[in-house]
Protein backbone atom coordinates (compact mmCIF):
# COMPACT_ATOMS: atom_id res chain seq x y z
CA UNK A 1 0.00 0.00 0.00
CA UNK A 2 0.95 3.62 -0.59
CA UNK A 3 -0.26 6.71 1.27
CA UNK A 4 -0.55 10.11 -0.40
CA UNK A 5 -0.72 12.45 2.58
CA UNK A 6 -1.05 16.20 3.22
CA UNK A 7 -3.30 16.67 0.21
CA UNK A 8 -6.34 18.78 -0.64
CA UNK A 9 -8.47 15.92 -1.99
CA UNK A 10 -11.46 16.44 -4.29
CA UNK A 11 -14.01 13.78 -3.38
CA UNK A 12 -17.79 13.78 -3.77
CA UNK A 13 -17.70 17.35 -5.05
CA UNK A 14 -15.88 18.78 -2.03
CA UNK A 15 -12.27 19.69 -1.34
CA UNK A 16 -10.95 17.97 1.78
CA UNK A 17 -7.92 19.75 3.22
CA UNK A 18 -5.19 17.78 5.02
CA UNK A 19 -6.33 14.36 3.90
CA UNK A 20 -4.60 11.15 2.88
CA UNK A 21 -5.48 8.81 0.02
CA UNK A 22 -4.49 5.15 0.48
CA UNK A 23 -3.70 3.17 -2.68
CA UNK A 24 -3.65 -0.62 -2.64
CA UNK A 25 -3.04 -2.73 -5.74
CA UNK A 26 -3.82 0.09 -8.15
CA UNK A 27 -7.13 0.92 -6.47
CA UNK A 28 -8.13 3.57 -3.96
CA UNK A 29 -8.53 1.85 -0.60
CA UNK A 30 -9.71 4.80 1.48
CA UNK A 31 -9.58 8.54 2.10
CA UNK A 32 -8.64 9.50 5.65
CA UNK A 33 -7.78 12.64 7.62
CA UNK A 34 -4.05 13.15 8.00
CA UNK A 35 -2.63 11.57 11.12
CA UNK A 36 -4.60 8.33 11.01
CA UNK A 37 -2.59 5.17 11.58
CA UNK A 38 -2.23 2.62 8.78
CA UNK A 39 -0.79 -0.87 8.75
CA UNK A 40 1.15 -2.37 5.85
CA UNK A 41 2.23 0.88 4.17
CA UNK A 42 5.24 0.49 1.89
CA UNK A 43 5.50 4.15 0.92
CA UNK A 44 4.29 7.55 2.13
CA UNK A 45 4.26 10.49 -0.31
CA UNK A 46 3.85 14.05 0.95
CA UNK A 47 1.62 15.94 -1.49
CA UNK A 48 2.73 19.20 0.10
CA UNK A 49 -0.74 20.67 0.52
CA UNK A 50 -1.38 20.58 -3.22
CA UNK A 51 -4.54 19.36 -4.90
CA UNK A 52 -5.12 15.64 -5.37
CA UNK A 53 -7.71 15.34 -8.14
CA UNK A 54 -9.34 12.55 -10.13
CA UNK A 55 -7.50 11.96 -13.41
CA UNK A 56 -9.05 13.55 -16.48
CA UNK A 57 -10.94 11.36 -18.98
CA UNK A 58 -10.80 12.55 -22.60
CA UNK A 59 -13.09 10.76 -25.04
CA UNK A 60 -12.04 12.67 -28.18
CA UNK A 61 -8.28 12.67 -28.78
CA UNK A 62 -7.19 12.69 -32.41
CA UNK A 63 -3.53 13.24 -31.69
CA UNK A 64 -0.81 14.74 -29.54
CA UNK A 65 2.93 14.61 -29.08
CA UNK A 66 3.42 15.30 -32.79
CA UNK A 67 1.39 12.35 -34.10
CA UNK A 68 -2.11 11.89 -35.52
CA UNK A 69 -3.97 8.61 -35.03
CA UNK A 70 -5.28 8.62 -38.62
CA UNK A 71 -1.77 8.95 -40.04
CA UNK A 72 -0.45 5.84 -38.33
CA UNK A 73 -3.05 3.86 -36.34
CA UNK A 74 -0.58 1.83 -34.28
CA UNK A 75 0.22 0.98 -30.68
CA UNK A 76 3.22 3.31 -30.77
CA UNK A 77 1.03 6.21 -31.91
CA UNK A 78 -1.48 5.50 -29.15
CA UNK A 79 1.32 5.41 -26.58
CA UNK A 80 2.78 8.72 -27.77
CA UNK A 81 -0.63 10.40 -27.71
CA UNK A 82 -1.25 9.15 -24.19
CA UNK A 83 2.14 10.31 -22.95
CA UNK A 84 1.62 13.80 -24.38
CA UNK A 85 -1.80 14.25 -22.79
CA UNK A 86 -0.79 12.73 -19.47
CA UNK A 87 1.47 15.73 -18.97
CA UNK A 88 -1.76 17.81 -18.79
CA UNK A 89 -3.61 15.50 -16.41
CA UNK A 90 -5.35 13.11 -18.82
CA UNK A 91 -5.05 9.64 -17.31
CA UNK A 92 -7.70 7.93 -19.46
CA UNK A 93 -8.46 8.53 -23.11
CA UNK A 94 -10.03 7.24 -26.29
CA UNK A 95 -7.82 7.47 -29.37
CA UNK A 96 -10.12 9.02 -31.95
CA UNK A 97 -10.15 8.09 -35.62
CA UNK A 98 -11.91 10.60 -37.82
CA UNK A 99 -13.44 9.67 -41.18
CA UNK A 100 -11.22 7.28 -43.13
CA UNK A 101 -11.25 4.18 -45.30
CA UNK A 102 -12.50 0.87 -43.91
CA UNK A 103 -9.00 -0.64 -43.96
CA UNK A 104 -7.70 2.21 -41.77
CA UNK A 105 -10.61 1.72 -39.38
CA UNK A 106 -9.76 -1.97 -39.12
CA UNK A 107 -6.11 -1.16 -38.35
CA UNK A 108 -7.15 1.38 -35.72
CA UNK A 109 -9.46 -1.07 -33.95
CA UNK A 110 -6.76 -3.75 -33.91
CA UNK A 111 -4.19 -1.25 -32.60
CA UNK A 112 -6.46 -0.22 -29.75
CA UNK A 113 -7.14 -3.84 -28.91
CA UNK A 114 -3.41 -4.57 -28.74
CA UNK A 115 -2.75 -1.41 -26.71
CA UNK A 116 -5.29 -2.47 -24.10
CA UNK A 117 -4.05 -6.06 -24.11
CA UNK A 118 -0.41 -5.08 -23.43
CA UNK A 119 -1.35 -2.41 -20.91
CA UNK A 120 -0.56 0.90 -22.60
CA UNK A 121 -1.45 3.35 -19.80
CA UNK A 122 -4.85 5.02 -19.92
CA UNK A 123 -6.39 3.50 -23.06
CA UNK A 124 -10.14 2.98 -22.58
CA UNK A 125 -11.14 1.96 -26.11
CA UNK A 126 -11.71 3.74 -29.39
CA UNK A 127 -13.80 6.65 -30.64
CA UNK A 128 -14.76 6.30 -34.30
CA UNK A 129 -15.90 9.75 -35.45
CA UNK A 130 -17.28 8.96 -38.86
CA UNK A 131 -17.46 8.04 -41.67
CA UNK A 132 -21.26 7.80 -41.31
CA UNK A 133 -21.71 11.58 -41.32
CA UNK A 134 -23.61 14.21 -43.29
CA UNK A 135 -21.62 16.06 -46.01
CA UNK A 136 -23.62 19.20 -45.20
CA UNK A 137 -21.87 19.28 -41.81
CA UNK A 138 -18.52 17.79 -42.72
CA UNK A 139 -16.27 20.32 -40.98
CA UNK A 140 -12.65 19.26 -41.59
CA UNK A 141 -13.62 15.65 -42.36
CA UNK A 142 -13.03 14.21 -45.82
CA UNK A 143 -16.57 14.03 -47.21
CA UNK A 144 -15.29 11.88 -50.05
CA UNK A 145 -14.96 9.04 -47.55
CA UNK A 146 -18.42 9.43 -46.04
CA UNK A 147 -20.60 6.33 -46.20
CA UNK A 148 -24.07 5.19 -45.17
CA UNK A 149 -24.27 2.90 -42.16
CA UNK A 150 -25.26 -0.65 -43.07
CA UNK A 151 -25.14 -4.12 -41.46
CA UNK A 152 -21.55 -4.75 -42.54
CA UNK A 153 -20.54 -1.47 -40.93
CA UNK A 154 -22.30 -2.44 -37.70
CA UNK A 155 -20.12 -5.56 -37.57
CA UNK A 156 -16.96 -3.50 -38.00
CA UNK A 157 -17.96 -0.83 -35.48
CA UNK A 158 -18.73 -3.44 -32.82
CA UNK A 159 -15.65 -5.61 -33.43
CA UNK A 160 -13.48 -4.35 -30.55
CA UNK A 161 -13.79 -6.99 -27.84
CA UNK A 162 -11.74 -5.14 -25.21
CA UNK A 163 -12.55 -1.76 -23.72
CA UNK A 164 -15.26 0.61 -24.89
CA UNK A 165 -16.30 1.74 -28.37
CA UNK A 166 -17.81 5.17 -28.98
CA UNK A 167 -19.21 5.93 -32.45
CA UNK A 168 -20.17 9.36 -33.74
CA UNK A 169 -22.67 9.26 -36.61
CA UNK A 170 -25.31 11.36 -38.31
CA UNK A 171 -28.69 9.73 -37.56
CA UNK A 172 -30.10 10.79 -40.93
CA UNK A 173 -27.39 8.73 -42.66
CA UNK A 174 -28.80 5.52 -41.19
CA UNK A 175 -31.99 4.31 -39.51
CA UNK A 176 -33.16 3.63 -35.94
CA UNK A 177 -32.93 -0.14 -36.40
CA UNK A 178 -29.18 -0.03 -37.11
CA UNK A 179 -28.60 2.39 -34.23
CA UNK A 180 -30.43 -0.03 -31.95
CA UNK A 181 -28.25 -2.84 -33.29
CA UNK A 182 -25.11 -0.93 -32.33
CA UNK A 183 -26.45 -0.30 -28.83
CA UNK A 184 -27.33 -3.97 -28.44
CA UNK A 185 -23.65 -4.74 -29.08
CA UNK A 186 -22.53 -2.37 -26.30
CA UNK A 187 -21.42 0.43 -28.62
CA UNK A 188 -21.97 3.93 -27.22
CA UNK A 189 -23.59 6.00 -29.97
CA UNK A 190 -23.32 9.78 -30.24
CA UNK A 191 -24.79 12.14 -32.83
CA UNK A 192 -22.44 14.49 -34.62
CA UNK A 193 -21.70 16.12 -37.97
CA UNK A 194 -25.43 15.93 -38.51
CA UNK A 195 -28.10 18.07 -40.11
CA UNK A 196 -30.96 16.05 -38.66
CA UNK A 197 -34.26 17.68 -37.87
CA UNK A 198 -35.88 17.53 -34.44
CA UNK A 199 -38.07 14.52 -35.26
CA UNK A 200 -35.19 12.53 -36.72
CA UNK A 201 -32.90 13.16 -33.77
CA UNK A 202 -35.66 12.29 -31.31
CA UNK A 203 -36.13 8.96 -33.06
CA UNK A 204 -32.38 8.40 -32.83
CA UNK A 205 -32.47 9.10 -29.08
CA UNK A 206 -35.27 6.56 -28.71
CA UNK A 207 -33.23 4.01 -30.68
CA UNK A 208 -30.12 4.34 -28.51
CA UNK A 209 -28.18 7.53 -29.23
CA UNK A 210 -27.16 8.76 -25.77
CA UNK A 211 -24.98 11.76 -26.52
CA UNK A 212 -23.96 14.45 -28.97
CA UNK A 213 -20.41 15.08 -30.14
CA UNK A 214 -19.02 18.62 -29.66
CA UNK A 215 -22.32 20.35 -28.91
CA UNK A 216 -23.08 23.35 -31.17
CA UNK A 217 -20.38 22.41 -33.68
CA UNK A 218 -21.22 20.69 -36.99
CA UNK A 219 -24.91 20.14 -36.24
CA UNK A 220 -28.28 21.68 -37.06
CA UNK A 221 -28.99 24.63 -34.81
CA UNK A 222 -32.10 26.12 -33.22
CA UNK A 223 -34.58 28.08 -35.31
CA UNK A 224 -38.06 29.28 -34.42
CA UNK A 225 -39.91 26.28 -35.85
CA UNK A 226 -37.13 23.69 -36.08
CA UNK A 227 -35.15 23.09 -32.86
CA UNK A 228 -32.62 20.93 -34.70
CA UNK A 229 -30.02 18.77 -32.98
CA UNK A 230 -28.89 21.56 -30.64
CA UNK A 231 -32.45 22.20 -29.49
CA UNK A 232 -33.12 18.50 -29.02
CA UNK A 233 -29.92 18.07 -27.02
CA UNK A 234 -30.68 21.00 -24.72
CA UNK A 235 -34.27 19.86 -24.29
CA UNK A 236 -33.30 16.38 -23.10
CA UNK A 237 -32.05 16.24 -19.49
CA UNK A 238 -30.75 12.69 -19.90
CA UNK A 239 -28.66 13.24 -23.01
CA UNK A 240 -24.88 13.63 -22.64
CA UNK A 241 -23.14 16.52 -24.40
CA UNK A 242 -19.44 16.79 -25.11
CA UNK A 243 -18.14 20.35 -25.42
CA UNK A 244 -14.88 21.86 -26.67
CA UNK A 245 -13.97 24.87 -24.52
CA UNK A 246 -10.98 26.42 -26.24
CA UNK A 247 -12.35 29.91 -26.88
CA UNK A 248 -12.79 29.19 -30.60
CA UNK A 249 -15.31 26.39 -31.07
CA UNK A 250 -18.17 27.76 -28.95
CA UNK A 251 -18.97 31.27 -27.74
CA UNK A 252 -19.04 31.52 -23.92
CA UNK A 253 -22.65 32.73 -24.06
CA UNK A 254 -23.66 29.47 -25.77
CA UNK A 255 -21.78 27.50 -23.12
CA UNK A 256 -23.68 29.29 -20.39
CA UNK A 257 -26.98 28.67 -22.20
CA UNK A 258 -26.17 24.96 -22.30
CA UNK A 259 -25.47 24.99 -18.58
CA UNK A 260 -28.72 26.82 -17.91
CA UNK A 261 -30.71 24.35 -20.03
CA UNK A 262 -29.16 21.06 -18.87
CA UNK A 263 -27.98 19.46 -15.64
CA UNK A 264 -24.25 20.10 -15.43
CA UNK A 265 -23.86 16.40 -14.68
CA UNK A 266 -24.69 15.73 -18.36
CA UNK A 267 -22.00 18.02 -19.78
CA UNK A 268 -18.45 16.77 -20.25
CA UNK A 269 -15.24 18.25 -21.61
CA UNK A 270 -13.34 16.95 -24.63
CA UNK A 271 -10.24 18.35 -26.29
CA UNK A 272 -10.69 17.17 -29.91
CA UNK A 273 -6.91 17.49 -29.80
CA UNK A 274 -4.66 17.32 -32.83
CA UNK A 275 -0.91 16.49 -33.03
CA UNK A 276 0.31 19.85 -31.71
CA UNK A 277 -0.60 19.23 -28.07
CA UNK A 278 2.60 18.86 -26.08
CA UNK A 279 4.77 20.22 -28.90
CA UNK A 280 5.75 23.52 -30.50
CA UNK A 281 4.39 22.47 -33.91
CA UNK A 282 3.06 25.26 -36.10
CA UNK A 283 1.35 23.09 -38.73
CA UNK A 284 0.37 19.52 -39.59
CA UNK A 285 -1.28 17.68 -42.47
CA UNK A 286 -4.88 16.49 -42.39
CA UNK A 287 -6.60 14.84 -45.34
CA UNK A 288 -3.79 15.95 -47.62
CA UNK A 289 -3.89 19.64 -46.73
CA UNK A 290 -1.97 21.79 -44.29
CA UNK A 291 -3.55 22.84 -41.00
CA UNK A 292 -2.02 25.84 -39.26
CA UNK A 293 -1.71 26.17 -35.48
CA UNK A 294 -1.72 29.80 -34.46
CA UNK A 295 -2.70 31.30 -31.13
CA UNK A 296 -3.92 27.89 -29.98
CA UNK A 297 -6.31 27.59 -32.96
CA UNK A 298 -6.15 24.89 -35.67
CA UNK A 299 -7.52 25.94 -39.08
CA UNK A 300 -7.19 24.67 -42.62
CA UNK A 301 -6.61 26.81 -45.72
CA UNK A 302 -10.24 27.97 -45.94
CA UNK A 303 -10.40 28.91 -42.27
CA UNK A 304 -12.38 25.85 -41.10
CA UNK A 305 -11.58 24.69 -37.59
CA UNK A 306 -9.71 21.38 -37.77
CA UNK A 307 -9.77 19.96 -34.29
CA UNK A 308 -7.99 21.86 -31.54
CA UNK A 309 -4.70 22.45 -29.79
CA UNK A 310 -6.45 22.12 -26.44
CA UNK A 311 -5.30 20.08 -23.45
CA UNK A 312 -7.64 18.97 -20.68
CA UNK A 313 -6.06 21.07 -17.94
CA UNK A 314 -6.68 24.19 -20.03
CA UNK A 315 -10.22 23.01 -20.79
CA UNK A 316 -10.94 22.83 -17.06
CA UNK A 317 -9.56 26.32 -16.49
CA UNK A 318 -11.53 27.64 -19.45
CA UNK A 319 -14.74 26.08 -18.12
CA UNK A 320 -14.34 27.98 -14.86
CA UNK A 321 -13.63 31.26 -16.66
CA UNK A 322 -16.11 30.99 -19.55
CA UNK A 323 -19.02 29.11 -17.98
CA UNK A 324 -18.76 30.39 -14.42
CA UNK A 325 -18.75 26.89 -12.93
CA UNK A 326 -16.82 26.08 -9.78
CA UNK A 327 -13.45 24.34 -10.01
CA UNK A 328 -15.00 21.19 -8.53
CA UNK A 329 -17.73 21.21 -11.19
CA UNK A 330 -15.23 21.77 -14.00
CA UNK A 331 -13.10 18.87 -12.80
CA UNK A 332 -16.16 16.61 -12.65
CA UNK A 333 -16.90 17.61 -16.25
CA UNK A 334 -13.40 16.37 -17.11
CA UNK A 335 -13.45 13.16 -15.07
CA UNK A 336 -16.64 11.77 -13.55
CA UNK A 337 -19.05 12.85 -16.29
CA UNK A 338 -17.21 11.37 -19.30
CA UNK A 339 -16.57 8.17 -17.35
CA UNK A 340 -20.28 7.84 -16.66
CA UNK A 341 -21.19 8.57 -20.29
CA UNK A 342 -19.29 5.50 -21.51
CA UNK A 343 -20.47 3.28 -18.66
CA UNK A 344 -17.37 3.36 -16.45
CA UNK A 345 -18.72 5.62 -13.74
CA UNK A 346 -18.58 2.89 -11.08
CA UNK A 347 -14.81 2.45 -11.36
CA UNK A 348 -13.33 5.58 -12.93
CA UNK A 349 -13.42 9.36 -12.66
CA UNK A 350 -13.66 9.89 -8.91
CA UNK A 351 -11.52 9.63 -5.80
CA UNK A 352 -13.53 7.07 -3.88
CA UNK A 353 -12.85 3.74 -2.24
CA UNK A 354 -12.81 0.95 -4.83
CA UNK A 355 -12.12 3.23 -7.80
CA UNK A 356 -9.03 2.93 -9.96
CA UNK A 357 -6.21 5.08 -8.59
CA UNK A 358 -6.07 7.53 -11.50
CA UNK A 359 -4.99 10.73 -9.80
CA UNK A 360 -3.53 14.17 -10.45
CA UNK A 361 -1.30 16.18 -8.16
CA UNK A 362 -1.68 19.86 -9.10
CA UNK A 363 -0.77 23.15 -7.48
CA UNK A 364 -3.41 25.72 -6.58
CA UNK A 365 -3.08 27.26 -10.05
CA UNK A 366 -3.89 23.84 -11.58
CA UNK A 367 -0.37 23.27 -12.91
CA UNK A 368 0.04 19.50 -13.21
CA UNK A 369 2.90 18.19 -11.06
CA UNK A 370 2.38 14.42 -11.07
CA UNK A 371 -0.11 11.79 -12.19
CA UNK A 372 -0.96 8.24 -11.22
CA UNK A 373 -2.57 5.72 -13.56
CA UNK A 374 -3.81 2.62 -11.72
CA UNK A 375 -1.53 3.65 -8.87
CA UNK A 376 1.61 3.99 -11.01
CA UNK A 377 3.11 7.50 -10.67
CA UNK A 378 4.78 9.71 -13.23
CA UNK A 379 6.14 13.21 -12.73
CA UNK A 380 4.98 15.90 -15.13
CA UNK A 381 8.42 17.50 -15.19
ABEGO torsion letter per residue (X at the ends): XBBBBGBBBBBGGBBBBGBBBBBBGGBBABBBBBGBBBBGBABBBBAGGBBBBBBBBBABBABEGGBBAAABBBAAAAAAAAAAAAAAGBABBBBBBBBBBAAAAAAAAAAAAAAAAAGBBGBAEBBBBOABBBAAAAEABBAAABBBBBAAAAAAAAABABEBBBBBBBAAABBAAAAAAAAAAGBBBBBBGBABBAAAAAAAAAAGBABBBGBGBGBBBBBAABAEAAAAAAABAABBBBBBBAGAABBAAAAAAAAAABBAAABBBBAGBBAABGBABABBBBGGBBBBBBGGBBBBAAGBBBEBABBAAAAAAAAAAAAGBBAAAAAAAAAAAAAAAAGAAAABGBBBBGBBBBBBBBBAAGBBABBBBGGBBBBAX
